[in-house]
């Protein structure tokens, strides 16, 4: 099973449905028979199958299989339940199954190769699910379709050129009617405005004109059986920046990742722009760990040869004492400096100012001035006597 090959719509009026898709929608008919009609759509082919009036109208997702028996055996081991045994018809060998939402699936090994489509491209077969998570798990784990995009409201699965998409089933009262039916089909063909204008000229009635909900422009059409078709713009060619970015990401160069904290609470938080290997130096040698480090599970690393030893630190020894005695020959010993804040500095400045002011006032008193003059006179008399 390698890709989605057909999306088959069951109908009670094959001719009316064929006329709508051929004449109104403009799809080219690639195979035509009284019970089966297929159209040359790009990606998966749109097909119509006539059923009895008592049979339920639904869609069937038909996947291509090179070996139906081997694929059914492998999927049965994964828990996929098939409806009956594998059968062989003139158009090929086929086996049927249903997903958890009740949608009909099949594996087909066609008797003749299916030519590639040339018309509008079927971009996605959208399954609107009541239980989105369990349906995603079933298609991913049991059917084996890789998940390309996963969000609470839209999941895309790899199924070749046409993707299988999952969306929550909603009520009819919402603006988008295509999420209220079990299966809808999305098509893209050139410019959406030109395509819608052309379909208006052909008499196609739109249930929803061109709308933009913030996730791309689309328009909705209903076929005669009430199936909703979603029409979108064809994706443009990738820009030069996108091509360069894709080549960079697929190469061996480091890829860019988001800057975020580690998921686990006890794991190391890393914030880097590029994922590169951690480079480690081989110059360091391991020594016997100290008892404290050994208990913590950390290996002690000896300093490099010729490196200056770090000064001892107060409080690093037993009972918060210094490991080594203070020596005057240790010029790099670590000294603790008292914390002098702004308040202490302001107090010291104020005391100094008061002391200087008191000394100046004391020298200006009369007693102090007379004493100063007497002391000066006695000094001069003593010097004169010595000269005689």
C-alpha positions as CSV (number, residue, x, y, z in Angstrom):
1,X,0.0,0.0,0.0
2,X,1.8,3.1,-1.2
3,X,-0.8,5.8,-2.1
4,X,-4.4,6.8,-2.3
5,X,-5.5,5.9,-5.9
6,X,-9.3,6.4,-6.0
7,X,-11.9,8.4,-4.0
8,X,-15.1,6.6,-5.0
9,X,-18.5,8.2,-4.5
10,X,-21.5,5.8,-4.4
11,X,-24.6,7.1,-6.2
12,X,-28.1,6.1,-7.0
13,X,-28.1,8.2,-10.2
14,X,-24.9,7.6,-12.1
15,X,-25.8,9.6,-15.3
16,X,-26.8,12.7,-13.3
17,X,-23.6,12.7,-11.3
18,X,-21.5,12.0,-14.4
19,X,-23.1,15.0,-16.2
20,X,-22.4,17.3,-13.2
21,X,-18.8,16.4,-12.9
22,X,-18.2,16.3,-16.6
23,X,-20.2,19.2,-17.9
24,X,-20.5,21.6,-14.9
25,X,-17.2,20.9,-13.1
26,X,-15.3,20.3,-16.3
27,X,-13.6,17.1,-15.3
28,X,-12.4,14.8,-18.1
29,X,-13.8,11.3,-18.2
30,X,-11.1,8.6,-18.2
31,X,-13.2,5.5,-17.9
32,X,-16.9,5.0,-18.5
33,X,-19.1,2.0,-18.0
34,X,-22.7,1.4,-16.9
35,X,-21.6,0.9,-13.3
36,X,-18.3,2.7,-13.0
37,X,-17.1,6.2,-14.1
38,X,-13.7,7.7,-13.3
39,X,-12.3,11.2,-14.1
40,X,-8.8,12.2,-15.0
41,X,-8.1,14.3,-11.8
42,X,-4.6,14.9,-10.6
43,X,-3.4,12.9,-7.6
44,X,-6.1,10.4,-6.7
45,X,-8.8,9.8,-9.3
46,X,-12.4,10.7,-8.5
47,X,-14.7,7.8,-9.4
48,X,-18.5,7.1,-9.3
49,X,-20.0,3.7,-8.6
50,X,-23.7,2.9,-9.2
51,X,-25.3,1.2,-6.2
52,X,-28.8,-0.2,-5.4
53,X,-31.4,2.4,-4.1
54,X,-31.4,0.5,-0.8
55,X,-27.7,0.8,-0.3
56,X,-26.2,3.7,1.7
57,X,-24.5,6.6,-0.1
58,X,-21.0,7.0,1.1
59,X,-17.4,7.5,-0.1
60,X,-14.7,4.8,-0.4
61,X,-11.0,5.5,-0.1
62,X,-9.2,3.1,-2.4
63,X,-5.4,2.6,-1.8
64,X,-3.1,1.1,-4.4
65,X,-1.4,-2.1,-3.4
66,X,1.2,-4.1,-5.4
67,X,0.4,-7.2,-3.4
68,X,-3.0,-7.2,-1.8
69,X,-2.6,-10.5,0.0
70,X,0.7,-9.6,1.6
71,X,-0.7,-6.2,2.7
72,X,-3.8,-7.6,4.2
73,X,-1.8,-10.2,6.1
74,X,0.5,-7.5,7.5
75,X,-2.4,-5.2,8.4
76,X,-4.4,-8.0,10.1
77,X,-1.4,-8.5,12.4
78,X,-1.7,-4.8,13.3
79,X,-5.4,-5.2,14.2
80,X,-7.1,-4.1,11.0
81,X,-10.4,-6.0,10.5
82,X,-11.2,-6.7,6.8
83,X,-14.8,-7.3,5.5
84,X,-14.8,-10.8,4.2
85,X,-12.0,-12.3,2.0
86,X,-9.9,-10.8,-0.7
87,X,-11.7,-11.0,-4.1
88,X,-10.6,-10.9,-7.7
89,X,-12.6,-9.1,-10.3
90,X,-11.9,-8.2,-13.9
91,X,-10.6,-4.7,-12.8
92,X,-8.2,-6.2,-10.2
93,X,-7.8,-7.8,-6.8
94,X,-9.4,-5.9,-3.9
95,X,-10.0,-6.2,-0.1
96,X,-12.3,-4.0,2.0
97,X,-12.2,-2.7,5.6
98,X,-13.6,0.1,7.7
99,X,-11.9,2.7,9.9
100,X,-13.1,3.5,13.5
101,X,-15.5,6.2,12.1
102,X,-17.1,3.6,9.8
103,X,-15.6,5.0,6.6
104,X,-15.1,2.4,3.9
105,X,-11.5,1.6,2.8
106,X,-10.1,-0.7,0.2
107,X,-6.8,-2.1,-1.1
108,X,-6.7,-2.5,-4.9
109,X,-4.1,-4.1,-7.2
110,X,-5.5,-2.9,-10.6
111,X,-5.5,-5.2,-13.6
112,X,-4.1,-2.3,-15.7
113,X,-2.1,0.7,-14.6
114,X,-4.1,3.9,-13.9
115,X,-2.9,6.8,-16.1
116,X,-2.0,10.0,-14.3
117,X,-4.6,12.7,-14.2
118,X,-4.5,15.9,-16.3
119,X,-7.3,17.9,-14.8
120,X,-8.0,19.6,-11.5
121,X,-5.9,18.1,-8.7
122,X,-7.5,16.4,-5.8
123,X,-5.5,17.8,-2.8
124,X,-7.1,16.0,0.1
125,X,-9.8,13.6,1.2
126,X,-11.0,15.0,4.5
127,X,-12.5,12.7,7.1
128,X,-14.6,14.5,9.7
129,X,-14.3,12.5,12.9
130,X,-16.1,12.3,16.1
131,X,-13.0,11.1,17.9
132,X,-10.0,12.7,16.2
133,X,-7.3,11.2,18.4
134,X,-8.3,7.6,18.1
135,X,-8.8,7.9,14.3
136,X,-5.4,9.5,14.0
137,X,-3.8,6.6,16.0
138,X,-5.6,4.0,13.9
139,X,-4.4,5.4,10.5
140,X,-0.9,6.0,11.9
141,X,-0.3,2.8,13.9
142,X,-2.5,0.2,12.1
143,X,-2.8,1.4,8.6
144,X,0.8,2.8,8.6
145,X,0.2,6.3,7.2
146,X,2.9,8.8,8.4
147,X,1.6,11.9,10.1
148,X,2.7,15.1,8.3
149,X,0.9,17.7,10.5
150,X,-0.9,17.3,13.8
151,X,-3.0,19.9,15.6
152,X,-6.2,19.8,17.6
153,X,-8.3,20.8,14.6
154,X,-6.4,19.4,11.5
155,X,-4.3,16.3,10.9
156,X,-2.6,15.4,7.6
157,X,-1.5,11.9,6.7
158,X,0.9,11.0,3.9
159,X,-1.0,9.1,1.2
160,X,0.8,10.2,-2.0
161,X,0.0,13.3,-4.0
162,X,-3.5,13.4,-2.4
163,X,-3.4,13.6,1.4
164,X,-5.8,12.0,3.9
165,X,-6.8,14.7,6.3
166,X,-8.7,14.4,9.6
167,X,-10.9,17.2,11.1
168,X,-13.5,17.2,14.0
169,X,-17.1,16.6,12.9
170,X,-19.1,19.8,13.5
171,X,-22.7,20.8,13.4
172,X,-24.6,22.2,10.3
173,X,-24.8,25.6,11.9
174,X,-21.2,26.5,11.4
175,X,-20.0,28.6,8.4
176,X,-18.1,25.8,6.7
177,X,-20.6,23.1,5.6
178,X,-17.9,20.7,4.4
179,X,-17.0,19.7,8.0
180,X,-20.5,18.6,8.8
181,X,-20.5,15.5,6.5
182,X,-18.4,12.3,7.1
183,X,-16.2,12.8,4.0
184,X,-15.4,15.8,1.8
185,X,-13.0,16.2,-1.1
186,X,-10.7,19.1,-1.8
187,X,-9.7,20.2,-5.3
188,X,-7.3,22.9,-6.6
189,X,-7.0,24.2,-10.2
190,X,-5.1,27.4,-11.0
191,X,-6.4,30.7,-9.8
192,X,-9.5,30.3,-7.5
193,X,-11.2,33.5,-8.7
194,X,-11.0,32.6,-12.4
195,X,-12.1,29.0,-11.6
196,X,-15.1,30.2,-9.6
197,X,-16.1,32.7,-12.3
198,X,-15.9,30.0,-15.0
199,X,-18.0,27.6,-12.9
200,X,-20.6,30.4,-12.4
201,X,-20.8,30.7,-16.2
202,X,-21.5,27.0,-16.4
203,X,-24.4,27.2,-14.0
204,X,-22.7,25.7,-10.9
205,X,-24.5,26.8,-7.7
206,X,-22.1,27.5,-4.8
207,X,-23.2,26.7,-1.2
208,X,-20.4,29.0,0.0
209,X,-18.7,31.7,-2.2
210,X,-15.0,32.4,-1.8
211,X,-14.3,32.7,1.9
212,X,-11.1,33.3,3.9
213,X,-11.1,32.1,7.6
214,X,-7.4,32.8,8.1
215,X,-6.2,29.4,6.9
216,X,-6.6,29.8,3.1
217,X,-9.3,30.9,0.7
218,X,-11.9,28.3,-0.4
219,X,-15.3,28.0,-1.9
220,X,-17.9,25.2,-1.5
221,X,-20.0,23.3,-4.1
222,X,-22.5,20.6,-3.6
223,X,-23.0,17.8,-6.2
224,X,-26.5,16.4,-7.0
225,X,-26.1,13.8,-4.2
226,X,-25.4,16.5,-1.6
227,X,-21.6,15.7,-1.4
228,X,-19.6,18.9,-0.6
229,X,-16.6,19.8,-2.7
230,X,-14.0,22.3,-1.5
231,X,-12.3,24.4,-4.1
232,X,-8.9,26.1,-3.3
233,X,-6.1,28.0,-5.0
234,X,-3.3,25.9,-6.4
235,X,-0.2,26.3,-4.4
236,X,2.4,28.5,-6.2
237,X,5.9,27.4,-7.0
238,X,8.3,27.5,-4.0
239,X,10.3,30.7,-3.7
240,X,14.1,30.8,-3.9
241,X,14.3,31.3,-0.1
242,X,12.2,28.1,0.5
243,X,14.4,26.1,-1.9
244,X,17.5,27.2,-0.2
245,X,16.1,26.5,3.2
246,X,15.0,23.1,2.2
247,X,18.4,22.2,0.8
248,X,20.0,23.5,4.0
249,X,17.7,21.5,6.3
250,X,18.2,18.2,4.3
251,X,22.0,18.5,4.4
252,X,24.6,17.6,7.0
253,X,24.9,21.2,8.4
254,X,23.5,22.0,11.8
255,X,19.8,22.8,11.7
256,X,18.2,25.7,13.5
257,X,16.0,24.9,16.4
258,X,13.8,26.9,18.7
259,X,15.2,28.4,21.9
260,X,13.4,26.8,24.8
261,X,13.9,25.3,28.2
262,X,14.2,21.6,28.7
263,X,11.0,19.6,28.9
264,X,12.0,17.5,31.9
265,X,12.2,19.4,35.1
266,X,15.5,17.8,36.2
267,X,17.2,17.9,32.8
268,X,19.7,20.5,31.6
269,X,18.2,23.6,30.0
270,X,19.9,24.4,26.7
271,X,19.4,27.5,24.6
272,X,21.2,27.4,21.3
273,X,20.5,28.6,17.8
274,X,22.3,25.6,16.1
275,X,22.6,22.1,17.2
276,X,26.3,21.2,17.3
277,X,28.3,18.5,19.0
278,X,29.7,19.3,22.4
279,X,33.5,19.7,22.2
280,X,35.5,18.4,25.1
281,X,39.1,19.1,26.0
282,X,41.4,16.1,26.4
283,X,44.1,18.0,28.3
284,X,42.5,17.6,31.7
285,X,43.2,14.4,33.7
286,X,41.0,12.8,36.3
287,X,42.2,12.5,39.9
288,X,40.8,10.8,42.9
289,X,37.5,12.6,43.9
290,X,37.2,14.1,47.3
291,X,34.7,12.6,49.7
292,X,32.2,15.3,49.3
293,X,32.4,15.2,45.5
294,X,32.3,11.4,45.5
295,X,29.1,11.4,47.4
296,X,27.6,13.8,44.8
297,X,28.8,11.6,42.0
298,X,31.2,14.3,40.6
299,X,34.7,13.5,39.5
300,X,37.4,15.9,40.6
301,X,39.5,17.5,37.9
302,X,43.1,18.3,38.6
303,X,44.4,21.7,37.3
304,X,46.5,21.9,34.2
305,X,50.3,21.6,34.6
306,X,51.9,24.9,35.3
307,X,48.7,26.6,36.4
308,X,48.7,28.8,39.5
309,X,47.0,27.3,42.5
310,X,43.9,29.0,43.7
311,X,44.1,30.8,47.0
312,X,42.5,29.1,50.0
313,X,39.1,30.4,51.1
314,X,38.0,31.1,54.6
315,X,35.2,28.8,55.8
316,X,36.1,26.0,53.3
317,X,37.7,23.8,55.9
318,X,36.1,21.7,58.6
319,X,33.6,23.5,60.8
320,X,33.9,26.6,58.5
321,X,37.6,27.2,59.3
322,X,40.3,28.0,56.9
323,X,42.0,25.0,55.3
324,X,45.4,26.6,55.2
325,X,46.9,28.9,57.9
326,X,47.3,32.6,57.0
327,X,50.8,33.2,55.8
328,X,52.5,36.5,55.0
329,X,54.1,34.8,52.0
330,X,50.7,34.2,50.5
331,X,50.1,37.4,48.5
332,X,47.0,36.1,46.8
333,X,45.2,35.0,50.0
334,X,41.6,36.1,50.0
335,X,40.8,38.7,52.6
336,X,37.3,39.6,53.7
337,X,36.5,43.3,53.5
338,X,34.0,44.9,55.9
339,X,30.9,46.1,54.2
340,X,30.9,49.9,54.4
341,X,27.6,51.3,53.3
342,X,26.4,54.7,52.4
343,X,25.1,55.3,55.9
344,X,28.5,54.6,57.5
345,X,30.3,56.8,55.0
346,X,27.8,59.7,55.7
347,X,28.3,59.3,59.5
348,X,32.1,59.4,59.1
349,X,31.9,62.6,57.0
350,X,29.6,64.2,59.6
351,X,31.9,63.4,62.5
352,X,34.9,64.8,60.6
353,X,33.1,68.0,59.9
354,X,32.1,68.4,63.5
355,X,35.7,67.8,64.8
356,X,37.2,70.4,62.4
357,X,34.5,73.0,63.3
358,X,35.2,72.5,67.1
359,X,38.9,72.9,66.7
360,X,38.5,76.2,64.7
361,X,36.1,77.6,67.3
362,X,38.5,76.7,70.1
363,X,41.5,78.5,68.5
364,X,39.4,81.8,68.2
365,X,38.9,82.1,72.0
366,X,40.9,85.0,73.9
367,X,42.5,82.6,76.3
368,X,43.7,80.4,73.6
369,X,45.1,83.4,71.6
370,X,47.0,84.8,74.7
371,X,48.4,81.3,75.4
372,X,49.5,81.0,71.8
373,X,51.2,84.5,71.9
374,X,53.0,83.6,75.2
375,X,54.2,80.4,73.8
376,X,55.5,82.1,70.7
377,X,57.3,84.8,72.7
378,X,59.0,82.3,75.0
379,X,60.3,80.4,71.9
380,X,61.8,83.6,70.4
381,X,63.5,84.6,73.7
382,X,65.0,81.2,74.0
383,X,66.5,81.4,70.5
384,X,68.0,84.8,71.3
385,X,69.7,83.6,74.5
386,X,71.3,80.7,72.6
387,X,72.7,83.1,70.0
388,X,74.5,85.2,72.6
